[in-house]
Amino acid sequence: MRLRSDLRRRSSTLLARSLPVALLWLLTAGVPRPLSAQSQALVLSVYGGRYSPLVNLTDAGDDLTAAFAFGGGLAFQLSQNAALRVSVTRHRARYRGDAVVVADSSVSRYTYGLDLQLGWPGTSVLVPYVYLGAGAVTTDFDDPAYVSATGLAGRFGVGLNRVGGLGAWFVEVGTVLYGFDGLGLKRTQFDLEARLGFALAIGL
């Protein structure tokens, strides 16, 4: 009887010691670690900013207007200074010009990107970076007489991360080079993206 009593007492003691440890692990396992401490992580981001075409659609000056843009992305952090990221950006614009007659000049534009991001080595709170990649730009016309147009794109830009806590604020300026083929117009386009956003890292 004493042996059973001792076994029960030891089991109760072991369980009492193990429960807080297990509870602490459960509470912290899914909590993102500070971004500065990540070597491999999934990074979620949201952002907003300005999207501005820099090249006219025709020599006469027909163009698509600049507009507020918003979007989000998902990145896989390969190391502390490199990440592979995908993003989708949307904005509304208007066609301006006389080369094409449209019943509704409004358009929805979607920019898709697959980029390699390289940050400046170090552990500073402010981390400059560059990115280079490819993607596509889709223009959906509100006028049903015209079908949507999609062109492959090249992408390049620079940015700055302000790392702190579980994530980072970032600001970046980038360019998008692609072929526009819509509204009966064909021309290589060069657009500018400027955005401010927040990124949250989830450690793997």
C-alpha positions as CSV (number, residue, x, y, z in Angstrom):
1,M,0.0,0.0,0.0
2,R,2.9,2.4,0.9
3,L,4.5,1.7,-2.5
4,R,1.3,2.5,-4.4
5,S,0.9,5.7,-2.3
6,D,4.5,6.8,-3.1
7,L,3.9,6.1,-6.8
8,R,0.8,8.2,-6.8
9,R,2.5,11.0,-4.9
10,R,5.4,11.0,-7.4
11,S,3.1,10.9,-10.3
12,S,1.1,13.8,-9.0
13,T,4.3,15.8,-8.4
14,L,5.6,15.1,-11.9
15,L,2.3,16.0,-13.4
16,A,2.1,19.2,-11.4
17,R,5.6,20.2,-12.6
18,S,4.9,19.2,-16.2
19,L,1.6,21.1,-16.7
20,P,3.0,24.6,-16.4
21,V,5.8,23.7,-18.9
22,A,3.3,22.2,-21.3
23,L,0.9,25.2,-20.9
24,L,3.8,27.6,-21.5
25,W,4.8,25.8,-24.7
26,L,1.2,25.8,-26.0
27,L,0.9,29.5,-25.3
28,T,4.1,30.4,-27.0
29,A,4.4,27.9,-29.9
30,G,2.1,29.9,-32.2
31,V,3.2,33.4,-31.2
32,P,5.4,35.1,-33.8
33,R,8.9,35.8,-32.7
34,P,10.6,39.2,-33.2
35,L,11.3,39.8,-36.9
36,S,14.9,40.7,-36.1
37,A,15.4,37.2,-34.6
38,Q,14.0,35.3,-37.6
39,S,16.2,33.3,-40.0
40,Q,13.4,31.4,-41.7
41,A,9.8,32.6,-41.5
42,L,6.6,33.2,-43.3
43,V,5.9,37.0,-43.6
44,L,2.5,38.4,-44.2
45,S,2.2,42.0,-45.4
46,V,-0.4,44.6,-46.2
47,Y,0.2,48.0,-47.7
48,G,-1.3,51.1,-49.4
49,G,0.1,53.8,-51.6
50,R,0.1,55.4,-55.0
51,Y,0.3,53.8,-58.5
52,S,1.4,56.2,-61.3
53,P,1.8,55.4,-65.0
54,L,4.8,57.3,-66.3
55,V,4.4,56.7,-70.1
56,N,1.4,57.7,-72.2
57,L,-0.6,55.2,-74.2
58,T,-0.3,57.3,-77.4
59,D,1.8,60.1,-78.7
60,A,-1.2,62.4,-78.4
61,G,-1.2,62.0,-74.6
62,D,-3.9,59.4,-74.0
63,D,-3.1,57.7,-70.6
64,L,-4.4,55.9,-67.5
65,T,-4.7,58.1,-64.4
66,A,-2.7,57.7,-61.2
67,A,-4.7,56.3,-58.3
68,F,-4.5,55.1,-54.7
69,A,-3.5,51.4,-54.6
70,F,-3.7,48.7,-51.9
71,G,-2.7,45.1,-51.6
72,G,-1.0,42.4,-49.7
73,G,1.6,39.7,-50.0
74,L,3.2,36.6,-48.6
75,A,7.0,36.0,-48.3
76,F,9.2,33.2,-47.3
77,Q,12.3,34.5,-45.5
78,L,15.2,32.4,-46.8
79,S,17.7,34.0,-44.4
80,Q,18.0,37.1,-42.3
81,N,18.8,39.1,-45.3
82,A,16.9,37.4,-48.2
83,A,13.3,36.6,-48.9
84,L,11.2,35.3,-51.8
85,R,7.8,37.1,-51.9
86,V,4.6,37.2,-53.9
87,S,2.2,40.2,-53.9
88,V,-1.1,41.4,-55.4
89,T,-1.9,45.1,-55.8
90,R,-5.2,46.6,-56.9
91,H,-6.2,50.1,-57.9
92,R,-8.9,52.0,-59.8
93,A,-8.0,54.3,-62.7
94,R,-9.6,56.1,-65.6
95,Y,-8.7,56.2,-69.3
96,R,-8.1,59.8,-70.5
97,G,-7.9,60.6,-74.2
98,D,-9.6,60.8,-77.6
99,A,-8.0,57.9,-79.5
100,V,-10.6,55.4,-78.3
101,V,-14.3,56.0,-77.7
102,V,-15.5,54.3,-74.5
103,A,-18.9,54.3,-72.8
104,D,-17.2,54.0,-69.4
105,S,-13.6,55.1,-68.9
106,S,-13.2,53.4,-65.5
107,V,-10.8,50.5,-65.2
108,S,-9.6,48.1,-62.5
109,R,-5.9,47.2,-62.5
110,Y,-4.2,44.3,-60.8
111,T,-0.4,44.0,-60.5
112,Y,1.0,40.6,-59.6
113,G,4.6,40.2,-58.5
114,L,7.1,37.5,-57.7
115,D,10.3,39.1,-56.3
116,L,13.6,38.3,-54.6
117,Q,14.2,40.8,-51.8
118,L,17.8,41.3,-50.5
119,G,18.4,43.3,-47.4
120,W,21.5,45.1,-46.2
121,P,23.5,42.7,-43.9
122,G,23.4,43.6,-40.2
123,T,21.0,43.8,-37.3
124,S,20.1,47.5,-37.4
125,V,16.5,48.6,-36.6
126,L,16.5,50.3,-40.1
127,V,17.2,47.9,-42.9
128,P,17.4,49.1,-46.5
129,Y,16.7,46.5,-49.2
130,V,16.3,46.1,-53.0
131,Y,14.0,43.7,-54.8
132,L,14.0,42.3,-58.4
133,G,11.4,40.1,-60.0
134,A,8.7,39.4,-62.6
135,G,5.0,39.4,-62.7
136,A,2.0,40.7,-64.7
137,V,-0.4,43.6,-65.0
138,T,-4.0,43.0,-65.8
139,T,-6.4,45.8,-66.8
140,D,-10.1,45.2,-66.6
141,F,-12.3,47.7,-68.4
142,D,-15.7,48.6,-67.1
143,D,-16.9,49.2,-70.6
144,P,-18.2,45.7,-71.7
145,A,-17.1,46.4,-75.3
146,Y,-13.5,45.8,-74.3
147,V,-11.9,42.6,-72.9
148,S,-9.3,42.6,-70.1
149,A,-5.7,43.0,-71.1
150,T,-2.7,41.3,-69.4
151,G,0.9,41.9,-70.0
152,L,4.0,40.3,-68.5
153,A,6.1,42.6,-66.3
154,G,9.5,43.1,-65.0
155,R,9.9,44.7,-61.5
156,F,12.6,46.5,-59.6
157,G,12.6,48.7,-56.5
158,V,14.2,49.8,-53.2
159,G,12.8,50.0,-49.7
160,L,13.4,50.5,-46.1
161,N,12.3,48.3,-43.2
162,R,11.8,49.7,-39.7
163,V,12.1,46.5,-37.6
164,G,10.6,46.3,-34.1
165,G,8.8,43.7,-32.0
166,L,6.9,41.1,-34.0
167,G,7.0,42.9,-37.4
168,A,8.2,45.8,-39.4
169,W,6.9,48.9,-41.0
170,F,8.2,49.4,-44.5
171,V,8.2,52.0,-47.3
172,E,9.3,51.2,-50.8
173,V,9.4,52.7,-54.3
174,G,9.4,50.4,-57.3
175,T,9.0,50.3,-61.1
176,V,6.9,48.1,-63.3
177,L,7.8,47.6,-66.9
178,Y,5.2,45.8,-69.1
179,G,3.5,45.6,-72.4
180,F,0.0,47.2,-72.6
181,D,-2.4,45.7,-75.2
182,G,-5.9,46.9,-74.7
183,L,-8.5,49.3,-76.0
184,G,-6.9,48.7,-79.4
185,L,-3.7,50.3,-78.2
186,K,-0.3,48.7,-77.9
187,R,2.6,50.3,-76.0
188,T,5.3,49.4,-73.5
189,Q,4.4,51.0,-70.2
190,F,6.6,52.2,-67.3
191,D,4.8,52.6,-64.0
192,L,5.8,53.8,-60.6
193,E,4.7,52.2,-57.3
194,A,5.1,54.0,-53.9
195,R,3.7,52.3,-50.8
196,L,3.7,52.1,-47.0
197,G,2.9,48.9,-45.2
198,F,3.3,46.5,-42.3
199,A,4.8,43.0,-42.3
200,L,4.3,40.3,-39.6
201,A,6.7,37.3,-39.4
202,I,5.6,33.9,-38.2
203,G,8.6,31.7,-37.3
204,L,9.0,28.2,-38.8
